[in-house]
C-alpha cells in the first residue's frame, strides 16, 4: 500500500484510536470467527436442519427487529446484492428469498460451510454465490462487477484496516449503487457498560475493552466503534443518506443463554416509548446508508 493510502487510512478516524488494531494479523480474525461463527448457538436443534435455521432466524430478528427494516429485503428483488460478512447466512437467505441475486462473502470458512448448507436446505443455492475472502483484498478473490446494493451488517468494524475495506468495496459500486452497513456505536449504552463493568472506569483502555467484550464470546481481536462523524470520514466521498442508531439488548444474559427472554429489572420498569427513545440515542448499532 502506498504512503498516501496508509495516511488516508489513519485519517479516516476509526473511533477506536485511529488504527488501534492495524497490526493485528488477519489470521487471528479468521481463527476467532471459525471457532464460533456468529449466531451459531441461536438454536438447540440439530445443526444444518431446517428447524435449526428457522429458529436461528426467528431468534435473531426477535432480538434485532431493526435488521429487516434496515436491509429492506423486498426492495432488492431482481437486483444484484453483494453481502460482506454473511456469517451463517441469515440475511443472505432473506435477500435471496425476496428475489435478489446474491454474492455472499465471509472470511470464515466454517461460517460459509453453514451458510452453504442453509442455502441448500431452502432451495436457494442457485441464487447465491459464496466466496471466502478478506474484504481488505476483495478484488483478488471476487470478480469485479457493479452491484445495486453492497451490504455489510456488523462486519467492517472487525477488520484491521476498515478504510482499505471501504476502498475495495467501492470497486463494486457504480453511480447510484447503495451501500448499507452497520458498525458499532462508540457513544452507546453498551460501551458505557463495558467501561464501568469490565474497565472499572479505565477510559484510557477503552479500545481494548470494547474489542474484548464486544461479542458473545470474549476476546475478539479487532473491534472498532464509531461516532456518526467518524463514519462520514471513513466513507470518504460516498454520499451518506442516513445514519441512525438502534439496539439495546434488554435481556439478562444468564437467562438468554437458556433461551428465556427475561429483561433486566431497570428495562422492565421502563415504558416502551422511553426504551425506544433510549435506543435511538444510545443504541449499539450505527446503521448507515450511503450512495456512490
C-alpha positions as CSV (number, residue, x, y, z in Angstrom):
1,X,0.0,0.0,0.0
2,X,1.3,3.5,-0.8
3,X,2.3,6.0,1.8
4,X,-0.7,8.1,0.7
5,X,-3.0,5.2,1.2
6,X,-1.7,4.5,4.6
7,X,-2.1,8.1,5.6
8,X,-5.7,8.1,4.3
9,X,-6.4,5.0,6.4
10,X,-5.0,6.8,9.6
11,X,-7.0,9.9,8.9
12,X,-10.3,8.1,8.4
13,X,-10.8,8.1,12.1
14,X,-11.7,4.7,13.4
15,X,-13.4,5.6,16.7
16,X,-11.0,3.3,18.5
17,X,-7.9,5.5,18.4
18,X,-7.0,5.7,14.7
19,X,-5.6,2.4,13.7
20,X,-5.7,0.8,17.1
21,X,-5.8,-2.7,15.6
22,X,-3.9,-2.2,12.4
23,X,-1.1,-4.6,13.4
24,X,-3.5,-7.5,14.3
25,X,-2.8,-10.4,11.9
26,X,-5.8,-11.3,9.8
27,X,-5.3,-15.0,10.7
28,X,-6.3,-14.1,14.3
29,X,-9.6,-12.7,13.0
30,X,-10.2,-15.8,10.9
31,X,-9.4,-18.1,13.9
32,X,-11.8,-16.2,16.2
33,X,-14.8,-16.5,13.8
34,X,-14.0,-20.0,12.8
35,X,-14.1,-21.0,16.5
36,X,-17.6,-19.7,17.0
37,X,-19.5,-18.3,14.0
38,X,-21.9,-15.5,14.8
39,X,-25.3,-16.7,16.0
40,X,-24.4,-20.4,15.6
41,X,-25.8,-21.1,19.1
42,X,-29.1,-19.4,18.4
43,X,-30.8,-22.8,18.3
44,X,-30.5,-26.2,20.1
45,X,-32.0,-28.1,17.1
46,X,-29.6,-30.3,15.1
47,X,-27.2,-28.0,13.2
48,X,-28.0,-27.9,9.5
49,X,-31.7,-28.9,9.7
50,X,-34.5,-26.6,8.5
51,X,-35.7,-26.5,12.1
52,X,-32.4,-25.2,13.2
53,X,-32.2,-22.5,10.6
54,X,-35.8,-21.4,11.2
55,X,-35.1,-21.0,14.9
56,X,-31.8,-19.1,14.3
57,X,-33.6,-16.6,12.1
58,X,-36.6,-16.2,14.4
59,X,-34.3,-15.5,17.4
60,X,-32.1,-13.1,15.5
61,X,-34.9,-10.9,14.3
62,X,-36.7,-11.1,17.6
63,X,-33.7,-9.7,19.4
64,X,-32.7,-7.3,16.5
65,X,-36.0,-6.4,14.8
66,X,-34.5,-3.4,13.1
67,X,-32.5,-5.6,10.7
68,X,-35.3,-6.2,8.2
69,X,-36.2,-2.5,8.3
70,X,-32.6,-1.6,7.6
71,X,-31.9,-4.2,4.9
72,X,-35.2,-3.7,3.0
73,X,-35.0,-7.2,1.7
74,X,-38.0,-6.9,-0.7
75,X,-36.5,-3.7,-2.3
76,X,-33.8,-5.8,-3.9
77,X,-36.0,-8.2,-5.9
78,X,-34.3,-8.7,-9.3
79,X,-31.2,-6.8,-8.2
80,X,-27.6,-7.7,-7.5
81,X,-26.6,-7.8,-3.9
82,X,-23.0,-8.1,-2.5
83,X,-23.0,-9.1,1.1
84,X,-19.8,-8.7,3.0
85,X,-19.6,-10.9,6.1
86,X,-22.5,-13.2,5.5
87,X,-21.7,-15.3,8.5
88,X,-24.1,-18.3,8.7
89,X,-26.4,-16.7,6.2
90,X,-29.5,-15.3,7.9
91,X,-29.7,-12.1,5.9
92,X,-28.3,-13.8,2.9
93,X,-31.2,-16.2,2.7
94,X,-33.7,-13.3,3.1
95,X,-32.2,-11.4,0.2
96,X,-32.4,-14.5,-1.9
97,X,-35.9,-15.5,-0.9
98,X,-37.0,-12.0,-1.9
99,X,-35.6,-12.4,-5.4
100,X,-32.1,-10.9,-5.2
101,X,-29.1,-12.4,-7.0
102,X,-26.7,-12.6,-4.1
103,X,-22.9,-12.7,-3.8
104,X,-22.1,-13.6,-0.2
105,X,-18.6,-13.2,1.2
106,X,-17.1,-14.2,4.5
107,X,-13.6,-14.6,5.9
108,X,-14.6,-17.7,8.0
109,X,-14.6,-21.0,6.2
110,X,-16.7,-22.6,8.9
111,X,-19.3,-19.9,8.7
112,X,-19.5,-20.4,4.9
113,X,-20.0,-24.1,5.3
114,X,-23.1,-23.5,7.4
115,X,-24.3,-20.8,5.1
116,X,-24.0,-23.0,2.0
117,X,-25.9,-25.8,3.8
118,X,-28.6,-23.3,4.7
119,X,-29.0,-22.2,1.1
120,X,-29.3,-25.8,0.0
121,X,-32.0,-26.5,2.7
122,X,-34.1,-23.7,1.5
123,X,-33.6,-24.4,-2.2
124,X,-31.9,-21.1,-2.8
125,X,-28.4,-22.2,-3.7
126,X,-28.9,-21.2,-7.4
127,X,-29.4,-17.6,-6.3
128,X,-26.3,-17.3,-4.1
129,X,-22.6,-17.4,-5.0
130,X,-20.3,-17.8,-2.0
131,X,-16.7,-16.7,-1.6
132,X,-14.2,-16.9,1.2
133,X,-12.2,-13.7,1.2
134,X,-10.7,-11.0,3.2
135,X,-12.6,-7.8,2.5
136,X,-9.4,-5.8,2.5
137,X,-8.3,-7.8,-0.6
138,X,-11.7,-8.4,-2.1
139,X,-10.8,-7.7,-5.7
140,X,-8.2,-10.5,-5.6
141,X,-11.0,-13.1,-4.9
142,X,-14.4,-11.8,-6.1
143,X,-14.8,-10.8,-9.8
144,X,-15.4,-7.0,-10.0
145,X,-18.8,-6.0,-11.4
146,X,-21.3,-3.4,-10.3
147,X,-23.9,-4.2,-7.7
148,X,-27.1,-2.5,-6.9
149,X,-26.5,-3.0,-3.1
150,X,-23.4,-3.5,-1.1
151,X,-24.4,-4.7,2.3
152,X,-22.5,-5.4,5.5
153,X,-24.1,-5.8,8.9
154,X,-21.8,-5.9,11.9
155,X,-18.6,-6.8,10.0
156,X,-16.4,-3.9,8.8
157,X,-15.6,-2.9,12.4
158,X,-13.9,-6.3,12.8
159,X,-11.3,-5.9,10.1
160,X,-7.9,-4.4,11.0
161,X,-8.0,-1.7,8.3
162,X,-11.6,-0.6,7.6
163,X,-10.5,2.2,5.2
164,X,-8.9,-0.4,3.0
165,X,-12.2,-2.4,3.1
166,X,-14.2,0.6,2.0
167,X,-11.8,1.3,-0.8
168,X,-12.2,-2.3,-2.0
169,X,-16.0,-2.2,-1.8
170,X,-16.2,1.0,-3.9
171,X,-14.8,-1.1,-6.8
172,X,-18.2,-2.9,-6.8
173,X,-20.3,0.2,-6.9
174,X,-21.4,2.4,-9.8
175,X,-23.2,5.7,-9.7
176,X,-26.5,5.1,-7.9
177,X,-25.4,2.0,-6.1
178,X,-26.5,1.8,-2.5
179,X,-24.2,0.9,0.4
180,X,-25.6,-0.2,3.7
181,X,-23.6,-1.1,6.7
182,X,-23.9,-1.5,10.5
183,X,-21.0,-0.8,12.7
184,X,-20.8,-0.4,16.4
185,X,-21.7,3.0,18.0
186,X,-19.0,4.4,20.3
187,X,-21.4,6.6,22.3
188,X,-23.7,3.8,23.3
189,X,-25.1,2.2,26.4
190,X,-23.1,-1.0,25.6
191,X,-19.8,0.9,25.6
192,X,-20.7,2.6,28.9
193,X,-21.5,-0.8,30.4
194,X,-18.2,-2.3,29.2
195,X,-16.3,0.7,30.6
196,X,-17.9,0.5,34.0
197,X,-18.3,-3.3,34.4
198,X,-15.1,-4.6,32.9
199,X,-12.9,-1.5,32.7
200,X,-13.7,-0.1,36.2
201,X,-13.7,3.3,34.6
202,X,-10.3,2.9,32.8
203,X,-11.3,5.1,29.8
204,X,-7.7,5.2,28.5
205,X,-8.0,1.4,27.9
206,X,-11.4,1.7,26.1
207,X,-10.3,0.5,22.7
208,X,-9.0,-2.8,24.0
209,X,-12.0,-3.2,26.3
210,X,-14.5,-2.7,23.5
211,X,-12.8,-5.4,21.4
212,X,-12.5,-7.8,24.4
213,X,-16.2,-7.6,25.3
214,X,-17.9,-6.6,22.0
215,X,-19.2,-10.1,21.2
216,X,-20.9,-13.0,22.9
217,X,-17.6,-14.8,23.1
218,X,-14.9,-12.7,24.7
219,X,-11.6,-11.9,23.1
220,X,-12.4,-10.5,19.7
221,X,-9.1,-9.4,18.2
222,X,-10.5,-6.4,16.4
223,X,-13.5,-4.2,17.2
224,X,-13.7,-0.6,16.2
225,X,-16.5,1.6,17.4
226,X,-17.6,4.8,15.6
227,X,-19.4,8.1,16.0
228,X,-21.5,9.4,13.1
229,X,-18.9,12.0,12.3
230,X,-16.2,9.3,12.1
231,X,-18.4,7.3,9.7
232,X,-18.6,10.2,7.3
233,X,-14.7,10.3,7.3
234,X,-14.5,6.5,6.9
235,X,-16.8,6.5,3.8
236,X,-14.5,9.1,2.2
237,X,-16.7,10.6,-0.6
238,X,-19.7,8.3,-0.6
239,X,-22.8,10.3,-0.1
240,X,-24.2,9.5,3.3
241,X,-28.0,9.5,3.1
242,X,-29.0,8.3,6.5
243,X,-27.4,7.4,9.8
244,X,-29.5,6.1,12.7
245,X,-28.9,4.4,16.0
246,X,-30.7,1.3,17.3
247,X,-30.5,-1.8,19.5
248,X,-30.0,-2.0,23.2
249,X,-30.0,-5.6,24.4
250,X,-32.5,-5.6,27.3
251,X,-32.3,-9.3,28.4
252,X,-30.4,-10.9,31.3
253,X,-27.6,-12.9,29.7
254,X,-27.9,-15.7,32.3
255,X,-31.5,-16.3,31.1
256,X,-30.9,-15.6,27.4
257,X,-28.4,-18.3,27.0
258,X,-31.1,-20.7,28.4
259,X,-33.4,-19.4,25.6
260,X,-35.5,-17.4,28.1
261,X,-36.3,-13.7,27.5
262,X,-36.2,-12.1,30.9
263,X,-35.4,-8.4,30.9
264,X,-33.1,-6.7,33.4
265,X,-35.1,-5.1,36.1
266,X,-34.4,-1.5,35.0
267,X,-35.6,-2.2,31.5
268,X,-38.8,-3.9,32.8
269,X,-39.6,-0.7,34.6
270,X,-39.0,1.4,31.5
271,X,-42.1,2.2,29.4
272,X,-41.8,1.0,25.8
273,X,-41.8,4.6,24.3
274,X,-39.0,5.6,26.7
275,X,-37.0,2.5,25.9
276,X,-37.2,3.2,22.1
277,X,-36.1,6.8,22.7
278,X,-33.2,5.4,24.7
279,X,-32.3,3.0,21.8
280,X,-32.4,5.8,19.2
281,X,-29.8,7.8,21.2
282,X,-27.6,5.2,22.9
283,X,-28.1,2.1,20.8
284,X,-25.1,-0.2,20.0
285,X,-25.8,-0.4,16.3
286,X,-25.0,2.5,14.0
287,X,-26.9,1.9,10.8
288,X,-25.6,3.8,7.7
289,X,-27.0,4.1,4.2
290,X,-24.9,5.8,1.5
291,X,-24.7,6.0,-2.2
292,X,-21.9,6.1,-4.8
